[in-house]
Amino acid sequence: MSCLPLRTLSYTQRPHPRIWQAFMVVLDNAVDRAKVMAALKEVGIESNLGAQSMQQIGLFGPAYNVCEVGPRLYTQGLALPLYERMTLDEIDYICGKVSFILSKAA
């Protein structure tokens, strides 16, 4: 994971009309999301599940269980901190910690 695309994509220093809901990354299937979330919490970074999947929580019957993307986002999506006045230092800190944690998970 490189921090440069993340910073280029989502950072602005002045108020911007764009509204962000979340910044979600999708972890490799071999990575234990719960362990990543716990490690992030240990260094002061809150995270959350990245997405919900109606198919995974059984809201619809078997006839609707055809989506391949939803279940993966449900099990491997990870929402990272994102807010309007994030500083470059905060983004660098989060990127660095996520990169370090993921390098240990591989």
Secondary structure, DSSP 8 states (H G I E B T S, - for coil): --HHHHHHHH--SS--S-----EEEE--TTS-HHHHHHHHHHTT---EE----TTTTT-S-GGGTT-SHHHHHHHHEEEE---TT--HHHHHHHHHHHHHHHHHH-
